[in-house]
Amino acid sequence: MQWDFHHGLLAAAALAVLLVAPGGAAAQDAGVTEADLAGASGGEVVRVGSPASGRVTELPIEIYVARVLAGEGEPRAAAAAHQALAVAIRTFARANQARHADEGFELCDETHCQVLRDSTPASRVAAMATAGAVLLYDGAPAELFYSASCGGRSERAGDVWSANFPYLVSRVDDVHEDDEPWTAELPLDDMQRSLRRAGFAGTLRGLRVTARTESGRVARLELVGMRPAEIGGDDFRLAVGSTAVRSTAFSMAAARDGIRFTGQGYGHGVGMCVIGAGRRAARGETYREILEQYYPGLEMASLDGRALEAPRETPGALPAEPVATLTAAPPAAAGGLSELADEAQAALAAMLGVVPTGALAVEMHDSLDAFWVATGQPWWRGAVVRGRSIHLAPAPVFDQRGGTALAVHIGAATALVDGVLADRPAWVRTGAARHYARAAVGLPPAPDVGGACPADAELTLAISAAALGDAEARAEACFARELARVGDWRSVR
């Protein structure tokens, strides 16, 4: 579950000794078929899109759960671990029905969502044994994450992303005492190339940890000699390679050609630890106890609010009650925003001399967490454009950013210029959108703040609202200077 949200097991079978409890479901073929799971789904389906092939497939919800469990779980873990992960997978699917709505499906088949493989006897048993069960927060499916291994302590969601879910906290996980640390030695030249691909500029001369989270993971790093000079810990891991720097729970030491990293765990560490769940099941914990360890305080129920009985531990056990019908309404757009977007697009299209390719959809999210879930971006981004859709943070965010009308105009301008300027640096696209949006709402041109045009990463990976605001101001000033020089926005480079 990337967003890069990485929650996948990352081939955990190759990373840890697999533990099997006596009577574990993985060792037995219980005879549960995908036809049985289709019947247990009550007509509820998941529309799964494959970015690689462009194909969209409708899967009954319980077949989807069984296939994701085969792709994300430990193959030989005990039944309780499979059941706990099945509940988490189903909850994630129901909480993220609108994740790819702009593309005509609900969830993708990659790590951005959940990875699917052919279902196995064990995964089918776990899906059937927990059919209909989800974890609820405030009466709705909770936003959940999981990773391969937390390395001994889970991570708070807000320390990785900009969303603070009260049930995704940092907790000691006491089944990792015998874990061996991983090591990786990366040359500075290799890291520099990776960081430049991520949008940084300059020459990397060294790294320094500037902040750690409550769990001890790296929160921020100084990139000595590069611009911007700081990067979030998880962004760094993704930029240089998450198969090498496997988590942010690392220390650093100088090596001959670069830096030696030594760390614990695999993945972001938020929520359920898949390897830890397997070890807890092996020592006799139930699937409910496992879920309470990694998602404390959540209620497990069907979506119609009925409590669910614990599944029998015999392979192939069926739920005691009928399967719930799982439905969730997508969030509604704020009133009047669609009309505002239509007006903004018409005015900006005339100003830019382009023809719109269709109407814009606008949604103002009702919380910072909901905005982050929909976009994968921190709240200070304010407005995020995905194709013909504009996602807005809650209205109070724009009190310090020029108001909602300006945000909608910036979103509309972004949608109009992005295709033409796709091969340009990020400052050209950002500067153009902000320059023309400001003119369309009748504001004077932004002052020339001077300074160098921002590197791509200053706009795409800004670590704070202040850093993003400074980069946007410089982008707008750079665009205005170049526009005055070349005369045509399409020619700014």
The 8 nearest C-alpha neighbors of each residue, nearest first, counted from 0:
[[1, 6, 5, 110, 4, 112, 111, 113],
 [4, 5, 3, 0, 2, 111, 110, 6],
 [3, 4, 1, 111, 375, 0, 5, 112],
 [2, 1, 4, 111, 5, 0, 375, 110],
 [1, 2, 3, 5, 0, 111, 6, 110],
 [1, 6, 4, 0, 7, 266, 3, 267],
 [5, 7, 146, 0, 145, 144, 1, 4],
 [8, 6, 9, 146, 71, 0, 5, 147],
 [7, 9, 147, 71, 11, 10, 146, 72],
 [10, 8, 7, 11, 147, 265, 71, 266],
 [9, 11, 12, 8, 13, 14, 71, 7],
 [12, 10, 14, 13, 8, 9, 15, 147],
 [11, 13, 10, 14, 15, 73, 17, 16],
 [14, 12, 11, 10, 15, 16, 9, 17],
 [13, 15, 11, 12, 10, 16, 9, 265],
 [16, 14, 13, 12, 17, 11, 274, 178],
 [15, 17, 18, 14, 12, 13, 11, 274],
 [18, 16, 15, 75, 76, 19, 12, 73],
 [17, 19, 76, 281, 16, 278, 277, 20],
 [20, 18, 76, 77, 75, 23, 281, 21],
 [19, 21, 281, 77, 23, 22, 18, 280],
 [22, 20, 23, 19, 77, 281, 24, 26],
 [21, 23, 20, 24, 26, 77, 78, 27],
 [24, 22, 77, 78, 20, 21, 25, 26],
 [23, 25, 78, 121, 26, 27, 314, 77],
 [26, 24, 121, 75, 23, 27, 76, 74],
 [25, 27, 24, 23, 28, 75, 22, 121],
 [28, 26, 24, 25, 29, 120, 121, 23],
 [27, 29, 120, 30, 26, 121, 25, 24],
 [30, 28, 315, 314, 31, 27, 120, 124],
 [29, 31, 28, 32, 315, 120, 124, 314],
 [32, 30, 29, 123, 315, 124, 35, 120],
 [33, 31, 35, 34, 30, 36, 123, 120],
 [32, 34, 36, 35, 62, 37, 31, 123],
 [33, 35, 37, 32, 36, 38, 31, 62],
 [36, 34, 32, 38, 33, 37, 31, 39],
 [35, 37, 33, 39, 38, 61, 34, 62],
 [38, 36, 34, 40, 39, 59, 35, 33],
 [37, 39, 35, 36, 40, 41, 34, 42],
 [38, 40, 36, 37, 41, 322, 35, 130],
 [41, 39, 37, 38, 42, 43, 61, 60],
 [40, 42, 43, 39, 324, 38, 322, 323],
 [41, 43, 40, 44, 59, 324, 38, 37],
 [44, 42, 40, 41, 60, 59, 325, 324],
 [45, 43, 59, 60, 58, 57, 42, 46],
 [46, 44, 58, 57, 60, 47, 59, 105],
 [45, 47, 57, 104, 105, 56, 58, 44],
 [48, 46, 106, 56, 107, 55, 104, 45],
 [49, 47, 55, 107, 104, 54, 106, 50],
 [48, 50, 53, 51, 54, 52, 108, 107],
 [51, 49, 53, 52, 48, 107, 54, 108],
 [52, 50, 49, 53, 54, 48, 108, 109],
 [53, 51, 54, 49, 50, 48, 55, 108],
 [52, 54, 50, 49, 51, 55, 48, 102],
 [53, 55, 52, 49, 48, 56, 50, 51],
 [56, 54, 48, 47, 49, 46, 53, 104],
 [57, 55, 47, 46, 58, 48, 54, 45],
 [56, 58, 46, 45, 44, 47, 59, 55],
 [57, 59, 44, 45, 63, 60, 56, 62],
 [60, 58, 44, 62, 37, 61, 40, 43],
 [59, 61, 44, 63, 62, 40, 45, 43],
 [60, 62, 64, 63, 36, 40, 59, 126],
 [63, 61, 65, 64, 59, 60, 36, 33],
 [62, 64, 60, 66, 61, 65, 58, 67],
 [65, 63, 61, 67, 62, 66, 89, 68],
 [66, 64, 122, 123, 62, 68, 118, 126],
 [65, 67, 118, 115, 69, 116, 63, 68],
 [68, 66, 115, 70, 64, 69, 65, 114],
 [67, 69, 65, 71, 72, 70, 66, 122],
 [68, 70, 66, 67, 118, 116, 71, 122],
 [71, 69, 116, 67, 115, 68, 114, 72],
 [70, 72, 8, 68, 7, 69, 67, 114],
 [73, 71, 68, 69, 74, 70, 8, 273],
 [72, 74, 76, 75, 12, 11, 71, 274],
 [73, 75, 76, 72, 25, 69, 12, 121],
 [76, 74, 25, 73, 19, 17, 77, 18],
 [77, 75, 277, 19, 73, 18, 74, 80],
 [78, 76, 23, 20, 19, 79, 80, 280],
 [77, 79, 24, 81, 23, 80, 82, 76],
 [78, 80, 286, 82, 280, 81, 285, 77],
 [81, 79, 277, 83, 276, 82, 78, 280],
 [82, 80, 78, 84, 79, 83, 125, 85],
 [81, 83, 125, 85, 79, 80, 84, 286],
 [84, 82, 286, 80, 86, 85, 81, 290],
 [83, 85, 87, 81, 86, 82, 88, 80],
 [86, 84, 82, 88, 87, 83, 126, 81],
 [85, 87, 89, 83, 84, 88, 133, 132],
 [86, 88, 84, 90, 85, 89, 91, 83],
 [89, 87, 85, 91, 90, 86, 84, 64],
 [90, 88, 92, 86, 91, 87, 64, 85],
 [91, 89, 133, 87, 93, 92, 88, 140],
 [90, 92, 94, 88, 89, 93, 143, 95],
 [93, 91, 89, 95, 90, 94, 88, 96],
 [92, 94, 90, 95, 91, 96, 89, 140],
 [95, 93, 91, 140, 92, 142, 96, 90],
 [96, 94, 98, 92, 97, 93, 91, 105],
 [95, 97, 105, 93, 98, 94, 92, 106],
 [96, 98, 100, 95, 105, 99, 329, 373],
 [97, 99, 95, 96, 100, 105, 373, 106],
 [100, 98, 105, 101, 102, 104, 97, 106],
 [99, 101, 97, 103, 102, 104, 105, 98],
 [102, 100, 99, 103, 388, 386, 385, 104],
 [103, 101, 100, 99, 104, 105, 48, 386],
 [104, 102, 100, 101, 99, 105, 48, 55],
 [103, 105, 46, 100, 99, 48, 102, 47],
 [106, 104, 96, 99, 46, 97, 100, 98],
 [107, 105, 47, 99, 112, 104, 48, 98],
 [106, 108, 48, 47, 109, 112, 49, 105],
 [107, 109, 114, 49, 113, 115, 48, 112],
 [110, 108, 114, 111, 107, 112, 113, 49],
 [111, 109, 0, 1, 112, 113, 114, 5],
 [110, 112, 1, 0, 2, 109, 3, 4],
 [111, 113, 0, 110, 107, 109, 106, 108],
 [114, 112, 110, 0, 109, 108, 67, 115],
 [113, 115, 109, 108, 70, 67, 110, 71],
 [116, 114, 67, 70, 66, 108, 113, 69],
 [117, 115, 70, 66, 69, 118, 67, 114],
 [116, 118, 66, 119, 69, 115, 70, 65],
 [117, 119, 66, 65, 69, 122, 116, 123],
 [118, 120, 122, 121, 123, 69, 117, 65],
 [119, 121, 123, 28, 122, 124, 29, 31],
 [122, 120, 25, 124, 24, 119, 123, 125],
 [121, 123, 65, 119, 125, 124, 120, 68],
 [124, 122, 65, 126, 120, 121, 125, 119],
 [123, 125, 315, 121, 127, 122, 126, 128],
 [124, 126, 82, 128, 122, 127, 123, 81],
 [127, 125, 123, 65, 129, 124, 128, 130],
 [126, 128, 130, 124, 125, 129, 317, 123],
 [127, 129, 125, 317, 316, 310, 126, 130],
 [128, 130, 127, 126, 132, 125, 131, 82],
 [131, 129, 127, 132, 126, 128, 322, 318],
 [130, 132, 322, 323, 301, 129, 133, 325],
 [133, 131, 301, 300, 129, 130, 86, 299],
 [134, 132, 90, 86, 299, 300, 301, 89],
 [133, 135, 299, 298, 140, 141, 90, 297],
 [136, 134, 140, 139, 141, 298, 138, 297],
 [135, 137, 141, 138, 139, 297, 140, 298],
 [138, 136, 139, 135, 141, 140, 297, 298],
 [137, 139, 136, 135, 140, 304, 302, 298],
 [140, 138, 135, 136, 137, 141, 302, 94],
 [141, 139, 135, 94, 90, 134, 136, 93],
 [142, 140, 136, 135, 143, 134, 139, 94],
 [141, 143, 94, 91, 140, 144, 90, 95],
 [144, 142, 91, 141, 87, 270, 145, 90],
 [145, 143, 270, 6, 269, 271, 146, 142],
 [144, 146, 271, 6, 270, 269, 272, 143],
 [147, 145, 6, 266, 272, 7, 268, 148],
 [146, 148, 8, 273, 265, 272, 266, 274],
 [147, 149, 264, 272, 265, 150, 274, 146],
 [148, 150, 268, 264, 153, 152, 151, 272],
 [149, 151, 264, 263, 148, 152, 175, 265],
 [150, 152, 172, 175, 149, 171, 173, 153],
 [153, 151, 171, 172, 170, 149, 150, 169],
 [152, 154, 169, 268, 149, 170, 269, 171],
 [155, 153, 169, 269, 268, 168, 214, 156],
 [154, 156, 168, 169, 158, 157, 167, 269],
 [157, 155, 158, 159, 167, 163, 269, 160],
 [158, 156, 163, 162, 160, 161, 159, 155],
 [157, 159, 156, 155, 160, 212, 218, 154],
 [160, 158, 156, 157, 233, 161, 155, 267],
 [159, 161, 157, 162, 158, 156, 377, 376],
 [160, 162, 377, 157, 163, 378, 159, 371],
 [161, 163, 368, 157, 160, 164, 156, 371],
 [164, 162, 157, 156, 165, 161, 368, 167],
 [163, 165, 167, 166, 162, 156, 157, 168],
 [166, 164, 167, 163, 168, 296, 295, 156],
 [165, 167, 294, 295, 164, 168, 296, 297],
 [168, 166, 164, 155, 165, 156, 270, 294],
 [169, 167, 155, 166, 154, 170, 165, 156],
 [168, 170, 154, 155, 153, 214, 152, 171],
 [171, 169, 153, 152, 168, 172, 154, 293],
 [170, 172, 152, 151, 173, 153, 169, 214],
 [173, 171, 151, 152, 174, 170, 153, 175],
 [172, 174, 175, 171, 151, 176, 152, 275],
 [175, 173, 172, 176, 275, 278, 151, 279],
 [176, 174, 151, 178, 177, 173, 150, 172],
 [175, 177, 178, 174, 173, 151, 150, 179],
 [176, 178, 175, 179, 174, 180, 151, 150],
 [179, 177, 175, 176, 180, 150, 263, 264],
 [178, 180, 177, 181, 263, 176, 175, 262],
 [181, 179, 263, 262, 178, 261, 182, 264],
 [180, 182, 262, 261, 263, 179, 183, 245],
 [183, 181, 261, 260, 262, 180, 184, 259],
 [182, 184, 260, 259, 243, 185, 244, 261],
 [183, 185, 259, 258, 260, 186, 182, 257],
 [184, 186, 258, 257, 183, 187, 259, 189],
 [187, 185, 257, 256, 189, 188, 258, 190],
 [186, 188, 257, 190, 189, 191, 185, 203],
 [189, 187, 191, 186, 190, 192, 203, 257],
 [190, 188, 192, 186, 191, 187, 193, 185],
 [189, 191, 193, 187, 192, 188, 239, 194],
 [190, 192, 188, 194, 189, 193, 203, 187],
 [193, 191, 195, 189, 190, 194, 188, 196],
 [194, 192, 190, 196, 239, 191, 195, 238],
 [195, 193, 197, 191, 196, 192, 199, 238],
 [194, 196, 199, 198, 192, 197, 193, 200],
 [197, 195, 193, 194, 198, 192, 199, 238],
 [196, 198, 194, 195, 199, 238, 193, 456],
 [199, 197, 456, 455, 195, 196, 454, 194],
 [200, 198, 195, 456, 194, 226, 454, 197],
 [201, 199, 226, 225, 195, 454, 198, 202],
 [200, 202, 225, 224, 226, 203, 199, 195],
 [201, 203, 224, 225, 204, 191, 200, 223],
 [204, 202, 224, 191, 225, 205, 223, 222],
 [205, 203, 223, 224, 202, 187, 206, 222],
 [204, 206, 223, 203, 222, 207, 187, 224],
 [207, 205, 222, 221, 223, 220, 208, 204],
 [206, 208, 221, 220, 209, 205, 222, 223],
 [207, 209, 220, 210, 219, 221, 217, 206],
 [208, 210, 220, 219, 207, 221, 211, 218],
 [211, 209, 219, 218, 208, 217, 212, 220],
 [210, 212, 217, 218, 216, 215, 213, 219],
 [211, 213, 215, 216, 214, 218, 158, 217],
 [212, 214, 215, 211, 169, 216, 155, 154],
 [213, 215, 212, 216, 154, 169, 152, 153],
 [216, 214, 212, 211, 213, 248, 217, 249],
 [215, 217, 248, 247, 212, 211, 214, 218],
 [216, 218, 211, 232, 247, 219, 248, 210],
 [217, 219, 211, 232, 210, 212, 231, 216],
 [220, 218, 231, 232, 210, 209, 230, 217],
 [221, 219, 208, 209, 230, 207, 229, 222],
 [220, 222, 229, 207, 228, 206, 223, 208],
 [223, 221, 228, 206, 225, 229, 224, 220],
 [222, 224, 205, 204, 225, 221, 203, 206],
 [223, 225, 203, 202, 204, 201, 222, 226],
 [226, 224, 201, 228, 200, 202, 222, 203],
 [227, 225, 228, 200, 199, 201, 454, 224],
 [226, 228, 229, 457, 225, 199, 456, 454],
 [227, 229, 226, 222, 225, 221, 223, 230],
 [230, 228, 221, 220, 227, 222, 219, 231],
 [229, 231, 220, 219, 235, 232, 234, 221],
 [230, 232, 219, 234, 233, 218, 235, 220],
 [231, 233, 218, 219, 235, 217, 234, 247],
 [232, 234, 236, 235, 231, 237, 247, 159],
 [235, 233, 231, 237, 236, 232, 238, 230],
 [236, 234, 238, 232, 233, 237, 231, 239],
 [235, 237, 233, 241, 234, 238, 239, 244],
 [236, 238, 234, 241, 240, 235, 239, 233],
 [237, 239, 235, 236, 240, 193, 194, 234],
 [240, 238, 193, 236, 237, 190, 235, 194],
 [241, 239, 237, 242, 243, 238, 236, 244],
 [240, 242, 245, 244, 237, 243, 236, 239],
 [241, 243, 245, 240, 244, 9, 265, 236],
 [244, 242, 241, 240, 245, 183, 239, 182],
 [245, 243, 241, 236, 246, 242, 240, 183],
 [244, 246, 265, 241, 242, 243, 266, 264],
 [247, 245, 266, 265, 248, 244, 264, 267],
 [246, 248, 216, 217, 249, 232, 233, 236],
 [249, 247, 216, 262, 246, 263, 217, 215],
 [250, 248, 262, 261, 247, 260, 263, 251],
 [249, 251, 261, 260, 262, 252, 248, 259],
 [252, 250, 260, 259, 258, 261, 249, 253],
 [253, 251, 259, 258, 254, 260, 250, 261],
 [252, 254, 258, 259, 257, 255, 251, 256],
 [255, 253, 258, 257, 259, 256, 252, 184],
 [254, 256, 257, 253, 258, 186, 259, 184],
 [257, 255, 186, 254, 187, 258, 185, 253],
 [256, 258, 186, 187, 254, 185, 255, 253],
 [257, 259, 253, 254, 185, 184, 252, 260],
 [258, 260, 184, 252, 254, 251, 183, 253],
 [259, 261, 251, 183, 182, 250, 184, 249],
 [262, 260, 182, 249, 250, 181, 251, 180],
 [263, 261, 249, 248, 181, 180, 250, 182],
 [262, 264, 150, 180, 248, 181, 249, 246],
 [263, 265, 150, 148, 149, 246, 266, 245],
 [264, 266, 148, 245, 246, 147, 149, 267],
 [267, 265, 246, 146, 268, 147, 5, 245],
 [266, 268, 269, 246, 146, 5, 6, 265],
 [267, 269, 149, 153, 154, 146, 266, 148],
 [270, 268, 154, 267, 153, 156, 145, 144],
 [271, 269, 145, 144, 293, 167, 294, 268],
 [270, 272, 145, 293, 273, 146, 269, 144],
 [271, 273, 148, 275, 146, 274, 147, 149],
 [274, 272, 276, 147, 275, 271, 148, 146],
 [273, 275, 277, 276, 272, 148, 147, 278],
 [274, 276, 272, 278, 277, 273, 174, 279],
 [277, 275, 279, 273, 80, 274, 278, 272],
 [278, 276, 80, 280, 274, 76, 275, 279],
 [277, 279, 281, 275, 280, 276, 282, 274],
 [280, 278, 276, 282, 281, 277, 284, 275],
 [279, 281, 284, 283, 277, 278, 282, 79],
 [282, 280, 20, 278, 279, 283, 77, 19],
 [283, 281, 279, 280, 284, 278, 20, 277],
 [282, 284, 280, 281, 285, 279, 20, 79],
 [285, 283, 280, 279, 288, 282, 289, 286],
 [286, 284, 288, 287, 79, 289, 280, 283],
 [285, 287, 79, 83, 289, 288, 82, 80],
 [288, 286, 290, 285, 289, 291, 83, 309],
 [289, 287, 291, 285, 290, 286, 284, 292],
 [290, 288, 286, 292, 287, 291, 276, 285],
 [289, 291, 287, 293, 292, 288, 294, 83],
 [290, 292, 295, 288, 294, 289, 293, 287],
 [293, 291, 289, 290, 294, 295, 288, 271],
 [292, 294, 271, 270, 290, 291, 295, 289],
 [295, 293, 291, 166, 290, 292, 167, 297],
 [296, 294, 291, 166, 297, 292, 293, 290],
 [295, 297, 166, 294, 298, 291, 136, 165],
 [296, 298, 295, 135, 136, 134, 294, 299],
 [299, 297, 135, 134, 300, 296, 136, 133],
 [298, 300, 134, 133, 135, 297, 132, 306],
 [301, 299, 306, 307, 132, 305, 133, 304],
 [300, 302, 132, 303, 304, 305, 131, 323],
 [301, 303, 304, 325, 300, 323, 133, 324],
 [302, 304, 301, 305, 323, 324, 300, 325],
 [303, 305, 302, 301, 300, 306, 138, 299],
 [306, 304, 301, 300, 303, 307, 302, 323],
 [305, 307, 300, 304, 308, 301, 299, 298],
 [308, 306, 300, 305, 309, 301, 132, 299],
 [307, 309, 310, 306, 319, 318, 320, 311],
 [308, 310, 307, 311, 287, 129, 318, 286],
 [311, 309, 128, 308, 312, 318, 129, 316],
 [310, 312, 313, 316, 309, 128, 317, 314],
 [311, 313, 310, 314, 316, 78, 79, 128],
 [312, 314, 311, 316, 315, 24, 22, 310],
 [315, 313, 29, 316, 24, 124, 312, 27],
 [314, 316, 124, 29, 31, 317, 313, 128],
 [315, 317, 128, 314, 311, 313, 310, 318],
 [318, 316, 128, 127, 319, 315, 310, 311],
 [319, 317, 320, 128, 310, 130, 129, 316],
 [318, 320, 317, 308, 321, 310, 307, 309],
 [321, 319, 318, 322, 307, 308, 317, 323],
 [322, 320, 323, 319, 318, 39, 131, 41],
 [321, 323, 131, 39, 130, 320, 41, 324],
 [324, 322, 131, 301, 325, 321, 302, 303],
 [325, 323, 41, 326, 43, 322, 302, 42],
 [324, 326, 323, 302, 43, 327, 131, 93],
 [327, 325, 324, 328, 302, 93, 43, 303],
 [326, 328, 329, 325, 93, 96, 94, 139],
 [327, 329, 330, 326, 331, 96, 97, 94],
 [330, 328, 331, 97, 327, 96, 332, 95],
 [331, 329, 328, 332, 364, 362, 365, 97],
 [332, 330, 329, 333, 362, 363, 364, 328],
 [331, 333, 362, 363, 334, 361, 330, 336],
 [334, 332, 363, 336, 362, 335, 331, 361],
 [335, 333, 336, 332, 337, 331, 338, 363],
 [334, 336, 338, 337, 339, 333, 332, 340],
 [335, 337, 339, 338, 334, 333, 340, 361],
 [338, 336, 340, 339, 335, 361, 341, 360],
 [337, 339, 341, 340, 336, 335, 342, 343],
 [338, 340, 336, 342, 337, 341, 343, 335],
 [339, 341, 343, 337, 338, 342, 344, 336],
 [342, 340, 338, 344, 339, 343, 337, 345],
 [343, 341, 339, 345, 340, 344, 346, 338],
 [344, 342, 340, 346, 408, 341, 345, 347],
 [343, 345, 347, 341, 342, 411, 346, 348],
 [346, 344, 342, 348, 343, 347, 341, 349],
 [347, 345, 343, 349, 344, 348, 342, 350],
 [346, 348, 350, 344, 349, 345, 351, 343],
 [349, 347, 353, 351, 345, 350, 346, 352],
 [350, 348, 352, 347, 346, 351, 345, 353],
 [349, 351, 347, 348, 352, 346, 435, 353],
 [352, 350, 348, 349, 353, 347, 488, 435],
 [351, 353, 349, 350, 348, 354, 347, 355],
 [354, 352, 348, 351, 355, 349, 415, 350],
 [353, 355, 348, 356, 352, 349, 415, 345],
 [356, 354, 357, 353, 348, 415, 344, 358],
 [355, 357, 354, 358, 387, 415, 359, 353],
 [358, 356, 355, 359, 387, 354, 360, 344],
 [357, 359, 360, 341, 356, 387, 355, 344],
 [360, 358, 387, 388, 361, 340, 357, 341],
 [359, 361, 388, 389, 387, 337, 358, 362],
 [362, 360, 389, 388, 337, 390, 336, 359],
 [363, 361, 332, 390, 391, 364, 333, 389],
 [362, 364, 391, 333, 392, 332, 393, 390],
 [365, 363, 370, 393, 392, 366, 369, 391],
 [364, 366, 393, 363, 369, 367, 392, 370],
 [367, 365, 369, 368, 364, 393, 370, 392],
 [368, 366, 370, 369, 378, 371, 392, 393],
 [367, 369, 162, 371, 366, 370, 372, 163],
 [370, 368, 372, 366, 371, 367, 364, 373],
 [371, 369, 367, 373, 368, 364, 372, 392],
 [370, 372, 375, 368, 374, 376, 369, 373],
 [371, 373, 369, 370, 375, 374, 368, 98],
 [374, 372, 370, 371, 98, 369, 375, 97],
 [375, 373, 371, 376, 372, 370, 383, 390],
 [374, 376, 371, 2, 372, 373, 377, 3],
 [375, 377, 371, 374, 378, 380, 370, 161],
 [378, 376, 161, 379, 380, 371, 375, 160],
 [377, 379, 380, 381, 367, 392, 376, 371],
 [378, 380, 464, 381, 377, 463, 396, 467],
 [379, 381, 378, 382, 377, 376, 383, 464],
 [380, 382, 392, 379, 378, 391, 396, 383],
 [383, 381, 391, 390, 380, 406, 392, 410],
 [382, 384, 390, 389, 385, 391, 381, 380],
 [385, 383, 389, 388, 410, 386, 390, 382],
 [386, 384, 388, 387, 389, 383, 101, 390],
 [385, 387, 388, 384, 414, 101, 389, 359],
 [386, 388, 359, 385, 360, 414, 389, 384],
 [387, 389, 360, 385, 386, 359, 384, 361],
 [390, 388, 384, 361, 383, 410, 360, 362],
 [391, 389, 383, 362, 382, 361, 363, 384],
 [392, 390, 363, 382, 381, 362, 364, 389],
 [391, 393, 381, 364, 370, 363, 367, 378],
 [394, 392, 365, 364, 395, 366, 396, 363],
 [393, 395, 396, 397, 392, 403, 398, 363],
 [396, 394, 398, 397, 393, 399, 392, 402],
 [397, 395, 394, 398, 393, 392, 399, 381],
 [398, 396, 400, 402, 399, 395, 394, 403],
 [397, 399, 395, 402, 396, 400, 401, 394],
 [400, 398, 397, 401, 396, 402, 395, 403],
 [401, 399, 397, 398, 402, 396, 406, 403],
 [402, 400, 399, 405, 397, 398, 403, 406],
 [401, 403, 397, 398, 404, 405, 400, 406],
 [402, 404, 406, 405, 397, 407, 394, 401],
 [405, 403, 407, 406, 402, 408, 339, 440],
 [404, 406, 408, 403, 407, 402, 401, 409],
 [405, 407, 403, 409, 404, 408, 410, 382],
 [408, 406, 410, 404, 409, 405, 411, 340],
 [407, 409, 411, 436, 405, 410, 406, 343],
 [410, 408, 406, 412, 436, 407, 432, 411],
 [409, 411, 407, 413, 408, 412, 389, 384],
 [410, 412, 408, 414, 413, 409, 344, 407],
 [413, 411, 432, 409, 415, 414, 410, 408],
 [414, 412, 410, 432, 416, 415, 411, 417],
 [413, 415, 411, 412, 417, 416, 410, 387],
 [414, 416, 412, 413, 417, 411, 355, 418],
 [417, 415, 413, 419, 418, 414, 420, 412],
 [418, 416, 420, 421, 419, 413, 414, 415],
 [417, 419, 421, 420, 416, 415, 414, 422],
 [418, 420, 416, 417, 421, 489, 422, 415],
 [421, 419, 417, 423, 422, 418, 416, 428],
 [420, 422, 418, 417, 423, 419, 428, 424],
 [421, 423, 420, 424, 419, 418, 425, 417],
 [424, 422, 420, 421, 492, 427, 425, 428],
 [425, 423, 426, 427, 455, 422, 428, 492],
 [424, 426, 455, 428, 427, 429, 423, 458],
 [425, 427, 474, 429, 424, 428, 430, 453],
 [428, 426, 430, 425, 429, 424, 431, 478],
 [429, 427, 431, 425, 430, 426, 420, 432],
 [430, 428, 426, 432, 431, 427, 425, 433],
 [429, 431, 475, 474, 427, 478, 433, 428],
 [432, 430, 434, 428, 433, 429, 427, 435],
 [433, 431, 412, 413, 429, 409, 430, 434],
 [432, 434, 436, 430, 431, 409, 435, 437],
 [435, 433, 431, 437, 432, 436, 430, 475],
 [434, 436, 438, 437, 432, 433, 439, 431],
 [437, 435, 439, 408, 409, 433, 438, 434],
 [436, 438, 442, 435, 434, 439, 440, 433],
 [437, 439, 435, 441, 436, 440, 442, 434],
 [438, 440, 436, 441, 437, 435, 347, 346],
 [441, 439, 438, 437, 442, 436, 405, 408],
 [442, 440, 438, 439, 437, 443, 436, 444],
 [441, 443, 437, 438, 440, 444, 439, 445],
 [442, 444, 445, 441, 438, 437, 446, 440],
 [445, 443, 446, 442, 437, 434, 438, 479],
 [444, 446, 443, 447, 476, 475, 434, 472],
 [447, 445, 448, 444, 476, 472, 443, 449],
 [446, 448, 476, 449, 445, 473, 477, 472],
 [447, 449, 446, 473, 476, 450, 472, 445],
 [450, 448, 447, 473, 451, 476, 477, 452],
 [449, 451, 452, 473, 448, 453, 477, 476],
 [452, 450, 453, 449, 473, 477, 454, 474],
 [451, 453, 474, 477, 473, 450, 454, 426],
 [454, 452, 470, 457, 451, 474, 426, 455],
 [453, 455, 457, 456, 199, 200, 198, 452],
 [454, 456, 198, 425, 457, 458, 459, 453],
 [457, 455, 198, 459, 460, 458, 199, 454],
 [458, 456, 461, 454, 455, 227, 460, 459],
 [459, 457, 456, 455, 461, 460, 467, 470],
 [458, 460, 456, 457, 461, 455, 198, 425],
 [461, 459, 456, 457, 458, 462, 230, 234],
 [462, 460, 457, 467, 458, 463, 466, 459],
 [461, 463, 460, 466, 231, 230, 464, 467],
 [464, 462, 466, 465, 461, 467, 379, 468],
 [463, 465, 379, 467, 466, 468, 462, 461],
 [464, 466, 468, 463, 467, 469, 462, 470],
 [467, 465, 463, 469, 464, 468, 461, 470],
 [466, 468, 470, 464, 461, 469, 465, 458],
 [469, 467, 465, 471, 470, 466, 464, 472],
 [468, 470, 472, 466, 467, 471, 465, 473],
 [471, 469, 467, 473, 472, 468, 453, 457],
 [472, 470, 474, 468, 473, 469, 467, 475],
 [471, 473, 469, 475, 474, 470, 468, 476],
 [472, 474, 476, 470, 471, 475, 452, 477],
 [475, 473, 426, 430, 471, 477, 472, 476],
 [474, 476, 430, 478, 472, 473, 477, 434],
 [477, 475, 447, 473, 479, 478, 474, 472],
 [478, 476, 474, 480, 475, 479, 452, 473],
 [477, 479, 475, 481, 430, 476, 480, 482],
 [478, 480, 482, 476, 477, 481, 483, 475],
 [481, 479, 477, 483, 478, 482, 476, 484],
 [480, 482, 484, 478, 483, 479, 491, 485],
 [481, 483, 479, 486, 484, 485, 480, 488],
 [484, 482, 480, 481, 486, 485, 479, 487],
 [483, 485, 481, 482, 486, 480, 479, 487],
 [486, 484, 482, 487, 483, 481, 490, 491],
 [485, 487, 482, 483, 484, 488, 490, 481],
 [488, 486, 489, 490, 485, 482, 491, 483],
 [489, 487, 490, 491, 482, 486, 431, 485],
 [490, 488, 487, 491, 419, 420, 492, 416],
 [491, 489, 488, 487, 492, 485, 486, 482],
 [490, 492, 488, 489, 481, 482, 485, 427],
 [491, 423, 490, 427, 424, 481, 489, 478]]
